[in-house]
Amino acid sequence: MSLNNTEDKTTKYMIMGKFKHSNRFIFEKQFINKRSADAYAELMNENKEHDGYEYFLFEQSKSYKLED
């Protein structure tokens, strides 16, 4: 059964964070739509829990799932 885009519940938007002095990303949270991911990042930026911590949006652009 194929789902159209409005029914797809794949969490393909991921918010990652990293400290400015680091080159490694830390997984924060994932979402099914960009609007929710953006809202989360905006709230976290307002919170400023850690100095020098930045948030980034990663989006799944390709699936490497092997077809049977």
C-alpha positions in Angstrom: 0.0 0.0 0.0 1.4 3.4 -1.0 0.9 6.4 1.1 0.6 9.9 -0.3 2.7 12.8 1.2 -0.1 13.8 3.6 -0.2 10.3 5.1 3.5 9.7 5.3 4.6 9.6 8.9 8.4 9.2 8.2 10.4 11.3 10.5 12.7 12.7 7.9 13.5 16.1 9.5 16.2 15.9 12.2 17.4 18.7 14.4 21.1 18.3 15.3 23.2 20.6 17.4 26.8 21.2 17.9 29.1 23.5 20.0 30.9 26.1 18.0 34.3 24.8 19.0 33.4 21.2 17.9 33.1 19.5 14.6 30.7 16.8 15.8 27.0 17.0 15.6 24.7 15.8 18.4 21.3 14.3 17.6 18.5 16.3 19.3 15.1 15.3 17.9 13.3 14.2 14.7 10.0 15.3 13.1 7.6 14.4 10.4 7.4 17.9 9.0 9.7 20.9 8.6 7.4 23.3 10.3 7.6 21.4 13.6 11.4 21.0 13.3 11.8 24.8 12.7 9.5 25.6 15.7 11.6 23.3 17.9 14.9 24.9 16.9 13.5 28.4 17.4 12.3 27.5 20.9 15.6 25.9 21.8 17.5 29.0 20.4 15.3 31.2 22.6 16.0 29.0 25.6 19.8 29.3 25.2 20.5 26.4 27.5 24.2 26.3 26.5 26.5 29.2 25.3 28.0 28.5 21.9 25.5 25.8 21.0 24.0 25.9 17.5 21.1 24.0 15.9 20.9 22.6 12.4 18.2 21.0 10.3 19.0 17.8 8.4 16.5 16.5 5.9 16.4 12.9 4.6 16.9 13.4 0.8 17.5 9.8 -0.2 16.7 6.3 1.0 19.4 3.6 0.6 16.9 0.9 1.4 17.5 -2.1 -0.8 14.5 -3.3 -2.8 13.6 -7.0 -2.7 
